[in-house]
Amino acid sequence: MVENHFNLKEANLPPSAKNLYREISDCPNCELARERSQTVPGSGPVPCNLMLIGEAPGKNEDEQGLPFVGRSGKLLDQLLADIKLTRHDVYITNVVKCRPPENRDPTPTEVATCGDFLLRQIELVNPRVIVTLGKFAMARWFSGLTISKIRGQVINESGRWIMPVFHPAYVLRTRLTNLPLIQADFAQIESLLEMPPPDEAVGAETEILNITEIENR
């Protein structure tokens, strides 16, 4: 295991974020710590208006210490480019900071173990919009719901918009069906970023809304 130094060298990363990254890199609190090459805390500016939250690092991420650097990352880069954004404009992380063996799904225990790290990242990044990528990331805010039913819709939580979309890896496996859907969902991010922070006038917290409903209120 090696300490992840790349993220500590990111431009404009405040000391509070560097300290959190170091804490994550030293975390021994679940079985994944015994298998990882290095942790993958996250990447991007702090603070940042847009935060993307995926599920867990894969092989390439484990080797490089950065989120979404494999085939899924290339698709994510294209989706961001479609709305005139790059990785320099967004903060990207995962609910789990270490790679599960053989890229299996993270267990509830592993997700819970990293839960405090994610909450602290959200506090530091202080995004106006959070986009969850895949079912494990959306579960924190949309428990018991299926992503196919609510993708592209939003809730207001603590003055932030939360929107679930498919995971890029899932889209790569089902490209003909779901690529147009995730492209449409990402197109809505532009509208969310231009909106003022949510308040009671646009729906109570946890009320699931279509973006067109918000724009018409």
C-alpha positions in Angstrom: 0.0 0.0 0.0 1.3 3.5 -0.9 0.1 6.9 0.1 -1.8 8.7 -2.6 0.4 11.7 -3.4 -1.1 12.8 -6.7 -4.2 14.3 -5.1 -2.2 16.1 -2.5 -0.5 18.1 -5.3 -3.7 19.3 -6.9 -3.7 23.1 -7.5 -5.9 25.1 -5.1 -6.6 22.1 -2.8 -7.1 23.6 0.7 -5.3 22.2 3.7 -8.6 20.8 5.1 -9.0 18.7 2.0 -5.4 17.5 2.0 -5.8 16.5 5.6 -8.9 14.5 4.7 -7.1 12.8 1.8 -4.3 11.8 4.1 -6.8 10.4 6.6 -8.5 8.4 3.8 -5.1 7.1 2.6 -4.3 5.7 6.0 -7.8 4.2 6.6 -7.6 0.5 7.9 -11.3 0.2 8.8 -12.6 -2.5 6.4 -11.3 -5.4 4.4 -10.7 -3.3 1.3 -7.7 -1.7 3.0 -5.9 -5.0 2.8 -6.4 -5.4 -1.0 -5.9 -1.9 -2.4 -2.9 -0.5 -4.2 -3.8 3.0 -3.0 -6.9 4.9 -2.0 -8.9 7.0 -4.4 -10.2 10.0 -2.4 -11.4 12.2 -5.3 -10.3 14.9 -7.6 -11.3 18.4 -8.6 -11.4 21.9 -7.2 -12.5 22.5 -3.6 -15.0 24.2 -3.3 -16.9 23.4 -6.5 -20.5 24.0 -7.8 -20.8 20.5 -9.3 -20.0 17.2 -7.5 -20.2 13.8 -9.2 -20.4 10.7 -6.9 -19.8 7.3 -8.3 -19.7 3.9 -6.7 -16.1 2.5 -6.2 -12.7 2.6 -7.9 -11.8 0.0 -10.5 -8.5 -1.5 -11.6 -7.3 1.7 -13.4 -8.4 3.9 -10.6 -6.6 1.7 -8.0 -3.4 2.0 -10.0 -3.5 5.7 -10.6 -5.3 7.0 -7.5 -7.8 9.0 -9.5 -11.5 8.4 -10.0 -13.0 7.5 -13.5 -9.8 7.0 -15.5 -10.8 3.9 -17.4 -13.4 3.4 -20.2 -16.1 4.8 -17.9 -14.0 7.9 -17.4 -13.7 8.5 -21.1 -17.4 8.4 -21.4 -17.8 10.7 -18.4 -15.3 13.2 -20.1 -17.4 13.2 -23.2 -20.6 13.8 -21.3 -19.0 16.7 -19.5 -17.7 18.1 -22.8 -21.2 17.9 -24.2 -22.2 20.5 -21.6 -19.0 22.5 -22.0 -17.3 21.3 -18.8 -14.1 19.5 -18.1 -12.7 17.7 -15.1 -11.2 21.0 -14.0 -14.8 22.3 -13.5 -16.2 19.4 -11.4 -15.3 17.5 -8.2 -15.5 13.7 -8.7 -15.4 11.0 -6.0 -17.0 7.6 -5.1 -19.0 6.3 -2.1 -16.2 3.8 -1.5 -12.6 4.9 -1.6 -10.8 1.6 -2.2 -11.3 -0.9 -5.0 -13.4 -4.0 -4.2 -11.7 -7.2 -5.4 -12.5 -8.2 -9.0 -14.6 -5.0 -9.2 -17.5 -6.6 -7.3 -20.2 -4.4 -5.9 -19.3 -2.7 -2.6 -21.0 -4.2 0.4 -23.3 -2.2 2.7 -20.6 -2.4 5.4 -18.0 -0.9 3.1 -20.3 1.9 2.0 -21.1 2.7 5.6 -17.5 2.6 6.6 -16.7 5.3 4.0 -19.9 7.2 4.7 -18.3 9.8 7.1 -15.5 10.5 4.5 -18.2 11.2 1.9 -20.2 13.5 4.2 -17.0 15.5 5.0 -16.2 15.8 1.3 -19.6 17.2 0.6 -19.1 19.7 3.4 -15.7 20.8 2.0 -16.8 20.9 -1.7 -20.1 22.6 -0.8 -21.6 21.9 -4.2 -24.8 23.5 -5.5 -25.6 20.3 -7.5 -24.7 16.7 -6.7 -25.1 14.1 -9.5 -25.0 10.5 -8.3 -23.7 7.9 -10.8 -25.3 4.5 -10.4 -27.4 2.8 -7.8 -25.0 2.7 -4.9 -24.4 6.4 -5.0 -28.1 7.3 -5.3 -29.1 5.0 -2.3 -28.0 7.6 0.2 -30.7 10.0 -1.0 -33.1 7.8 -2.8 -33.4 4.7 -0.6 -35.7 2.0 -1.8 -36.2 3.5 -5.3 -34.9 2.2 -8.6 -32.6 4.3 -10.8 -34.5 3.6 -14.0 -37.6 5.2 -12.4 -36.1 8.4 -11.1 -33.0 9.1 -13.2 -32.9 12.7 -14.4 -35.2 13.9 -11.6 -34.1 15.9 -8.5 -34.6 16.4 -4.9 -33.8 19.4 -2.7 -31.6 18.5 0.3 -29.9 21.1 2.5 -30.1 23.7 -0.2 -28.6 21.5 -2.9 -30.0 19.8 -5.9 -29.4 16.0 -6.0 -29.9 14.2 -9.3 -29.4 10.5 -10.0 -28.2 9.2 -13.4 -27.0 5.9 -14.7 -23.4 4.8 -14.0 -21.2 5.3 -17.1 -20.1 1.7 -16.9 -23.7 0.5 -17.1 -24.2 2.8 -20.1 -21.2 1.3 -21.9 -22.8 -2.2 -21.5 -26.2 -1.0 -22.8 -25.1 1.8 -25.1 -27.9 1.7 -27.7 -30.6 1.9 -25.0 -29.2 4.2 -22.3 -26.6 6.5 -24.0 -29.3 8.9 -25.2 -30.8 8.8 -21.7 -27.7 9.8 -19.8 -26.9 12.4 -22.4 -30.3 13.9 -21.8 -29.8 13.8 -18.1 -26.4 15.5 -18.3 -28.0 18.2 -20.5 -30.1 19.1 -17.5 -27.1 19.8 -15.4 -26.6 23.1 -17.2 -30.1 24.2 -16.1 -29.5 23.1 -12.5 -26.3 25.1 -12.3 -28.0 28.2 -13.5 -30.8 27.9 -11.0 -30.6 29.6 -7.6 -30.1 27.2 -4.7 -33.4 25.4 -3.8 -35.6 26.6 -1.0 -39.1 25.8 0.3 -40.7 27.5 -2.7 -39.5 24.7 -5.0 -40.6 21.8 -3.0 -40.0 20.3 0.4 -36.9 18.3 1.0 -37.0 14.7 -0.4 -39.9 15.7 -2.8 -38.9 14.2 -6.2 -39.3 16.8 -8.9 -38.8 17.1 -12.7 -36.6 20.0 -13.7 -39.3 21.4 -15.9 -41.6 21.5 -12.8 -39.0 23.6 -11.0 -38.6 26.0 -13.8 -42.3 26.6 -14.0 -42.7 27.4 -10.3 
